[in-house]
């Protein structure tokens, strides 16, 4: 899991992109990204949105967060119904565009690994 800093809102302050995992007893891989406003106080961060790609299973893993201007691209791996638990067999990517104070999800793109 990781935290990345980009100014996606265009206000001059770097926003925090935090990769988080679903809370389970055994932990887990990052499966969504929470975005916090970089202009808010560090003692009281303001959550802008949670970027949660909708993939084919609940086992998706966010591997990469990239930003270009107001467009955030998440990419990672997922498991099909026939994949063994050890080995993801699907690669995916999805864009989220910051516009008018919120993120708009783009289409999910997938392909076999």
Helices and strands as residue ranges (DSSP letters): E 3-6, E 15-20, E 32-37, G 42-44, E 46-51, E 61-68, E 71-78, E 90-99, E 102-112
